[in-house]
Amino acid sequence: MRINVLGAVPQQGRFHLDDGATILDAVASAGGLHVHGQSVKIVVRRRSDKGVEILATDFNNIVTGRDDDIELQEGDTIFLHDKAV
């Protein structure tokens, strides 16, 4: 599947990932985060039959297990925002 990753990663752009890939897989494909020790807000923009869906979470919450890692779908765009900005 093709997804887009933008924001607080070293390598922004379009990536081809296997079906079942998650946000953590996408971040790893984009070279990890370029802000360390800071909280990063994640927004997934997804087109569906219902229109555009927005899913939001926090990177640290995924890593610590407080939030589930979101399974991505074809065409998703992931925005990673440094909360300090």
DOTI-378359 format. One record per atom (N, C-alpha, C): residue in one letter; x, y, z; chain. Coordinates in steps of 0.02 Angstrom, whole numbers, plus 50000, padded with zeros to 5 digits. Atoms other than C-alpha are relative to their C-alpha. Example, Ala and Ser with C-alpha at 12.3 -4.5 7.8 and 13.67 -1.06 7.14 Angstrom:
# residues 2
{gufi = a px = 50045 py = 49941 pz = 50000 domar = A}
{gufi = a px = 50615 py = 49775 pz = 50390 domar = A}
{gufi = a px = 50045 py = 50060 pz = 50000 domar = A}
{gufi = s px = 49958 py = 49941 pz = 49997 domar = A}
{gufi = s px = 50684 py = 49947 pz = 50357 domar = A}
{gufi = s px = 49961 py = 50055 pz = 50037 domar = A}
//
This chain:
# residues 85
{gufi = m px = 50042 py = 49941 pz = 50000 domar = A}
{gufi = m px = 50000 py = 50000 pz = 50000 domar = A}
{gufi = m px = 50044 py = 50062 pz = 50000 domar = A}
{gufi = r px = 49964 py = 49937 pz = 50002 domar = A}
{gufi = r px = 50053 py = 50180 pz = 49973 domar = A}
{gufi = r px = 49971 py = 50047 pz = 50053 domar = A}
{gufi = i px = 50020 py = 49951 pz = 49949 domar = A}
{gufi = i px = 50049 py = 50307 pz = 50116 domar = A}
{gufi = i px = 50048 py = 50059 pz = 49996 domar = A}
{gufi = n px = 49957 py = 49940 pz = 49997 domar = A}
{gufi = n px = 50120 py = 50481 pz = 50143 domar = A}
{gufi = n px = 50017 py = 50015 pz = 50073 domar = A}
{gufi = v px = 49979 py = 49981 pz = 49933 domar = A}
{gufi = v px = 50221 py = 50535 pz = 50295 domar = A}
{gufi = v px = 50030 py = 50070 pz = 49996 domar = A}
{gufi = l px = 49978 py = 49930 pz = 50000 domar = A}
{gufi = l px = 50247 py = 50720 pz = 50331 domar = A}
{gufi = l px = 50013 py = 50024 pz = 50072 domar = A}
{gufi = g px = 49989 py = 49969 pz = 49934 domar = A}
{gufi = g px = 50317 py = 50821 pz = 50476 domar = A}
{gufi = g px = 50066 py = 49980 pz = 50031 domar = A}
{gufi = a px = 49940 py = 50008 pz = 49958 domar = A}
{gufi = a px = 50441 py = 50774 pz = 50613 domar = A}
{gufi = a px = 50037 py = 49935 pz = 49987 domar = A}
{gufi = v px = 49959 py = 50057 pz = 50020 domar = A}
{gufi = v px = 50534 py = 50638 pz = 50517 domar = A}
{gufi = v px = 50054 py = 50024 pz = 49952 domar = A}
{gufi = p px = 49946 py = 49978 pz = 50044 domar = A}
{gufi = p px = 50700 py = 50650 pz = 50425 domar = A}
{gufi = p px = 49984 py = 49994 pz = 49925 domar = A}
{gufi = q px = 50014 py = 50012 pz = 50071 domar = A}
{gufi = q px = 50631 py = 50582 pz = 50260 domar = A}
{gufi = q px = 49924 py = 50001 pz = 49989 domar = A}
{gufi = q px = 50071 py = 49994 pz = 50014 domar = A}
{gufi = q px = 50458 py = 50646 pz = 50215 domar = A}
{gufi = q px = 49986 py = 49976 pz = 49929 domar = A}
{gufi = g px = 50018 py = 50020 pz = 50067 domar = A}
{gufi = g px = 50365 py = 50578 pz = 50066 domar = A}
{gufi = g px = 49952 py = 49942 pz = 49998 domar = A}
{gufi = r px = 50044 py = 50058 pz = 50012 domar = A}
{gufi = r px = 50268 py = 50432 pz = 49993 domar = A}
{gufi = r px = 50040 py = 49937 pz = 50010 domar = A}
{gufi = f px = 49968 py = 50063 pz = 49985 domar = A}
{gufi = f px = 50310 py = 50258 pz = 50053 domar = A}
{gufi = f px = 49955 py = 49942 pz = 49980 domar = A}
{gufi = h px = 50036 py = 50062 pz = 50015 domar = A}
{gufi = h px = 50260 py = 50084 pz = 49997 domar = A}
{gufi = h px = 50011 py = 49954 pz = 50059 domar = A}
{gufi = l px = 49997 py = 50044 pz = 49941 domar = A}
{gufi = l px = 50219 py = 49975 pz = 50148 domar = A}
{gufi = l px = 49956 py = 49939 pz = 49988 domar = A}
{gufi = d px = 50040 py = 50061 pz = 50004 domar = A}
{gufi = d px = 50150 py = 49800 pz = 50168 domar = A}
{gufi = d px = 49931 py = 50012 pz = 50030 domar = A}
{gufi = d px = 50066 py = 49998 pz = 49969 domar = A}
{gufi = d px = 49965 py = 49778 pz = 50205 domar = A}
{gufi = d px = 50007 py = 49982 pz = 50073 domar = A}
{gufi = g px = 49996 py = 50012 pz = 49929 domar = A}
{gufi = g px = 49937 py = 49781 pz = 50392 domar = A}
{gufi = g px = 50050 py = 50044 pz = 50036 domar = A}
{gufi = a px = 49950 py = 49955 pz = 49970 domar = A}
{gufi = a px = 50073 py = 49912 pz = 50420 domar = A}
{gufi = a px = 49965 py = 50050 pz = 50046 domar = A}
{gufi = t px = 50026 py = 49954 pz = 49950 domar = A}
{gufi = t px = 50049 py = 50032 pz = 50565 domar = A}
{gufi = t px = 50039 py = 50065 pz = 50000 domar = A}
{gufi = i px = 49965 py = 49936 pz = 49994 domar = A}
{gufi = i px = 50102 py = 50207 pz = 50614 domar = A}
{gufi = i px = 50073 py = 49989 pz = 50017 domar = A}
{gufi = l px = 49930 py = 50012 pz = 49983 domar = A}
{gufi = l px = 50261 py = 50139 pz = 50694 domar = A}
{gufi = l px = 50040 py = 49975 pz = 49940 domar = A}
{gufi = d px = 49967 py = 50023 pz = 50062 domar = A}
{gufi = d px = 50304 py = 50050 pz = 50531 domar = A}
{gufi = d px = 50015 py = 50058 pz = 49954 domar = A}
{gufi = a px = 49992 py = 49942 pz = 50044 domar = A}
{gufi = a px = 50278 py = 50212 pz = 50434 domar = A}
{gufi = a px = 50055 py = 50046 pz = 50026 domar = A}
{gufi = v px = 49948 py = 49957 pz = 49970 domar = A}
{gufi = v px = 50385 py = 50313 pz = 50555 domar = A}
{gufi = v px = 50069 py = 49969 pz = 49990 domar = A}
{gufi = a px = 49936 py = 50034 pz = 50010 domar = A}
{gufi = a px = 50524 py = 50183 pz = 50544 domar = A}
{gufi = a px = 50022 py = 50006 pz = 49927 domar = A}
{gufi = s px = 49984 py = 49993 pz = 50072 domar = A}
{gufi = s px = 50516 py = 50189 pz = 50352 domar = A}
{gufi = s px = 50024 py = 50069 pz = 49983 domar = A}
{gufi = a px = 49981 py = 49930 pz = 50013 domar = A}
{gufi = a px = 50534 py = 50378 pz = 50359 domar = A}
{gufi = a px = 50061 py = 50021 pz = 50041 domar = A}
{gufi = g px = 49938 py = 49984 pz = 49966 domar = A}
{gufi = g px = 50692 py = 50367 pz = 50464 domar = A}
{gufi = g px = 49993 py = 50015 pz = 50074 domar = A}
{gufi = g px = 50010 py = 49985 pz = 49929 domar = A}
{gufi = g px = 50618 py = 50382 pz = 50638 domar = A}
{gufi = g px = 49980 py = 50073 pz = 50011 domar = A}
{gufi = l px = 50015 py = 49930 pz = 49985 domar = A}
{gufi = l px = 50579 py = 50544 pz = 50726 domar = A}
{gufi = l px = 50063 py = 50041 pz = 50002 domar = A}
{gufi = h px = 49941 py = 49957 pz = 49992 domar = A}
{gufi = h px = 50698 py = 50691 pz = 50715 domar = A}
{gufi = h px = 49994 py = 50046 pz = 50060 domar = A}
{gufi = v px = 50005 py = 49966 pz = 49935 domar = A}
{gufi = v px = 50638 py = 50759 pz = 50882 domar = A}
{gufi = v px = 50000 py = 49945 pz = 50053 domar = A}
{gufi = h px = 49992 py = 50053 pz = 49950 domar = A}
{gufi = h px = 50696 py = 50652 pz = 51027 domar = A}
{gufi = h px = 49984 py = 50027 pz = 50069 domar = A}
{gufi = g px = 50017 py = 49980 pz = 49932 domar = A}
{gufi = g px = 50630 py = 50658 pz = 51203 domar = A}
{gufi = g px = 49943 py = 50049 pz = 50005 domar = A}
{gufi = q px = 50057 py = 49954 pz = 50001 domar = A}
{gufi = q px = 50481 py = 50764 pz = 51152 domar = A}
{gufi = q px = 49939 py = 49962 pz = 49977 domar = A}
{gufi = s px = 50062 py = 50031 pz = 50021 domar = A}
{gufi = s px = 50301 py = 50719 pz = 51130 domar = A}
{gufi = s px = 49983 py = 50022 pz = 49929 domar = A}
{gufi = v px = 50017 py = 49986 pz = 50069 domar = A}
{gufi = v px = 50243 py = 50708 pz = 50950 domar = A}
{gufi = v px = 49927 py = 49981 pz = 49988 domar = A}
{gufi = k px = 50070 py = 50013 pz = 50017 domar = A}
{gufi = k px = 50060 py = 50725 pz = 50900 domar = A}
{gufi = k px = 49997 py = 49970 pz = 49930 domar = A}
{gufi = i px = 50008 py = 50034 pz = 50064 domar = A}
{gufi = i px = 50007 py = 50611 pz = 50757 domar = A}
{gufi = i px = 49928 py = 50008 pz = 49977 domar = A}
{gufi = v px = 50066 py = 49995 pz = 50030 domar = A}
{gufi = v px = 49861 py = 50646 pz = 50642 domar = A}
{gufi = v px = 50002 py = 49959 pz = 49936 domar = A}
{gufi = v px = 50007 py = 50040 pz = 50061 domar = A}
{gufi = v px = 49808 py = 50519 pz = 50510 domar = A}
{gufi = v px = 49938 py = 50026 pz = 49963 domar = A}
{gufi = r px = 50056 py = 49977 pz = 50043 domar = A}
{gufi = r px = 49701 py = 50587 pz = 50368 domar = A}
{gufi = r px = 49985 py = 49943 pz = 49952 domar = A}
{gufi = r px = 50020 py = 50059 pz = 50038 domar = A}
{gufi = r px = 49603 py = 50449 pz = 50284 domar = A}
{gufi = r px = 49936 py = 50015 pz = 49961 domar = A}
{gufi = r px = 50060 py = 49994 pz = 50040 domar = A}
{gufi = r px = 49479 py = 50453 pz = 50141 domar = A}
{gufi = r px = 49961 py = 49934 pz = 50004 domar = A}
{gufi = s px = 50042 py = 50060 pz = 49997 domar = A}
{gufi = s px = 49333 py = 50333 pz = 50156 domar = A}
{gufi = s px = 49934 py = 50015 pz = 49964 domar = A}
{gufi = d px = 50066 py = 49991 pz = 50030 domar = A}
{gufi = d px = 49158 py = 50308 pz = 50089 domar = A}
{gufi = d px = 49961 py = 50056 pz = 50035 domar = A}
{gufi = k px = 50035 py = 49948 pz = 49960 domar = A}
{gufi = k px = 49101 py = 50429 pz = 50226 domar = A}
{gufi = k px = 50031 py = 50069 pz = 49991 domar = A}
{gufi = g px = 49964 py = 49937 pz = 50009 domar = A}
{gufi = g px = 49220 py = 50566 pz = 50168 domar = A}
{gufi = g px = 50069 py = 49995 pz = 50030 domar = A}
{gufi = v px = 49933 py = 49999 pz = 49970 domar = A}
{gufi = v px = 49380 py = 50616 pz = 50257 domar = A}
{gufi = v px = 49993 py = 49987 pz = 50075 domar = A}
{gufi = e px = 49997 py = 50014 pz = 49928 domar = A}
{gufi = e px = 49414 py = 50540 pz = 50428 domar = A}
{gufi = e px = 50066 py = 50025 pz = 50027 domar = A}
{gufi = i px = 49940 py = 49977 pz = 49966 domar = A}
{gufi = i px = 49540 py = 50614 pz = 50549 domar = A}
{gufi = i px = 50009 py = 49958 pz = 50063 domar = A}
{gufi = l px = 49984 py = 50040 pz = 49941 domar = A}
{gufi = l px = 49622 py = 50499 pz = 50677 domar = A}
{gufi = l px = 50059 py = 50034 pz = 50034 domar = A}
{gufi = a px = 49946 py = 49965 pz = 49964 domar = A}
{gufi = a px = 49732 py = 50577 pz = 50811 domar = A}
{gufi = a px = 50025 py = 49958 pz = 50058 domar = A}
{gufi = t px = 49970 py = 50035 pz = 49944 domar = A}
{gufi = t px = 49852 py = 50503 pz = 50937 domar = A}
{gufi = t px = 50066 py = 50035 pz = 50017 domar = A}
{gufi = d px = 49936 py = 49972 pz = 49978 domar = A}
{gufi = d px = 50020 py = 50537 pz = 51020 domar = A}
{gufi = d px = 50052 py = 49943 pz = 49994 domar = A}
{gufi = f px = 49949 py = 50051 pz = 50011 domar = A}
{gufi = f px = 50181 py = 50445 pz = 50975 domar = A}
{gufi = f px = 50019 py = 49966 pz = 50065 domar = A}
{gufi = n px = 49980 py = 50030 pz = 49936 domar = A}
{gufi = n px = 50231 py = 50419 pz = 51157 domar = A}
{gufi = n px = 49946 py = 49954 pz = 50027 domar = A}
{gufi = n px = 50054 py = 50043 pz = 49977 domar = A}
{gufi = n px = 50059 py = 50347 pz = 51196 domar = A}
{gufi = n px = 50000 py = 49933 pz = 49963 domar = A}
{gufi = i px = 49996 py = 50063 pz = 50037 domar = A}
{gufi = i px = 50081 py = 50217 pz = 51058 domar = A}
{gufi = i px = 50059 py = 49959 pz = 50026 domar = A}
{gufi = v px = 49940 py = 50036 pz = 49978 domar = A}
{gufi = v px = 50257 py = 50172 pz = 51114 domar = A}
{gufi = v px = 49991 py = 49970 pz = 50070 domar = A}
{gufi = t px = 50009 py = 50025 pz = 49931 domar = A}
{gufi = t px = 50204 py = 50153 pz = 51297 domar = A}
{gufi = t px = 49938 py = 49956 pz = 50008 domar = A}
{gufi = g px = 50057 py = 50044 pz = 49998 domar = A}
{gufi = g px = 50046 py = 50056 pz = 51253 domar = A}
{gufi = g px = 49935 py = 50032 pz = 50026 domar = A}
{gufi = r px = 50061 py = 49966 pz = 49978 domar = A}
{gufi = r px = 49921 py = 50187 pz = 51313 domar = A}
{gufi = r px = 49950 py = 50007 pz = 49944 domar = A}
{gufi = d px = 50042 py = 49999 pz = 50059 domar = A}
{gufi = d px = 49853 py = 50201 pz = 51135 domar = A}
{gufi = d px = 50021 py = 49942 pz = 49955 domar = A}
{gufi = d px = 49983 py = 50051 pz = 50049 domar = A}
{gufi = d px = 49843 py = 50064 pz = 51004 domar = A}
{gufi = d px = 50034 py = 50032 pz = 49940 domar = A}
{gufi = d px = 49968 py = 49979 pz = 50062 domar = A}
{gufi = d px = 49955 py = 50079 pz = 50853 domar = A}
{gufi = d px = 49948 py = 49993 pz = 49945 domar = A}
{gufi = i px = 50053 py = 49999 pz = 50050 domar = A}
{gufi = i px = 49839 py = 50125 pz = 50709 domar = A}
{gufi = i px = 50023 py = 49963 pz = 49937 domar = A}
{gufi = e px = 49985 py = 50035 pz = 50063 domar = A}
{gufi = e px = 49836 py = 50006 pz = 50561 domar = A}
{gufi = e px = 49982 py = 50047 pz = 49943 domar = A}
{gufi = l px = 50008 py = 49953 pz = 50055 domar = A}
{gufi = l px = 49856 py = 50107 pz = 50402 domar = A}
{gufi = l px = 49963 py = 49969 pz = 49942 domar = A}
{gufi = q px = 50035 py = 50022 pz = 50060 domar = A}
{gufi = q px = 49756 py = 50098 pz = 50242 domar = A}
{gufi = q px = 50029 py = 50036 pz = 49940 domar = A}
{gufi = e px = 49977 py = 49971 pz = 50063 domar = A}
{gufi = e px = 49798 py = 50135 pz = 50061 domar = A}
{gufi = e px = 49981 py = 50074 pz = 49996 domar = A}
{gufi = g px = 50013 py = 49929 pz = 50010 domar = A}
{gufi = g px = 49815 py = 50322 pz = 50033 domar = A}
{gufi = g px = 50000 py = 50043 pz = 50062 domar = A}
{gufi = d px = 49998 py = 49961 pz = 49938 domar = A}
{gufi = d px = 49827 py = 50374 pz = 50216 domar = A}
{gufi = d px = 50057 py = 50051 pz = 49997 domar = A}
{gufi = t px = 49948 py = 49951 pz = 49991 domar = A}
{gufi = t px = 49926 py = 50531 pz = 50253 domar = A}
{gufi = t px = 50010 py = 50010 pz = 50075 domar = A}
{gufi = i px = 49983 py = 49994 pz = 49929 domar = A}
{gufi = i px = 50016 py = 50540 pz = 50421 domar = A}
{gufi = i px = 50038 py = 50065 pz = 50009 domar = A}
{gufi = f px = 49966 py = 49938 pz = 49982 domar = A}
{gufi = f px = 50063 py = 50709 pz = 50494 domar = A}
{gufi = f px = 50027 py = 49991 pz = 50071 domar = A}
{gufi = l px = 49969 py = 50004 pz = 49934 domar = A}
{gufi = l px = 50185 py = 50708 pz = 50640 domar = A}
{gufi = l px = 50021 py = 50070 pz = 50020 domar = A}
{gufi = h px = 49988 py = 49931 pz = 49978 domar = A}
{gufi = h px = 50191 py = 50871 pz = 50738 domar = A}
{gufi = h px = 50035 py = 50000 pz = 50067 domar = A}
{gufi = d px = 49966 py = 49989 pz = 49937 domar = A}
{gufi = d px = 50316 py = 50917 pz = 50872 domar = A}
{gufi = d px = 49956 py = 50046 pz = 50042 domar = A}
{gufi = k px = 50045 py = 49960 pz = 49959 domar = A}
{gufi = k px = 50205 py = 50981 pz = 51013 domar = A}
{gufi = k px = 50032 py = 50065 pz = 50025 domar = A}
{gufi = a px = 49966 py = 49939 pz = 49977 domar = A}
{gufi = a px = 50337 py = 51110 pz = 51059 domar = A}
{gufi = a px = 49992 py = 50057 pz = 49950 domar = A}
{gufi = v px = 50006 py = 49950 pz = 50052 domar = A}
{gufi = v px = 50303 py = 51200 pz = 50895 domar = A}
{gufi = v px = 49935 py = 50039 pz = 50008 domar = A}
//
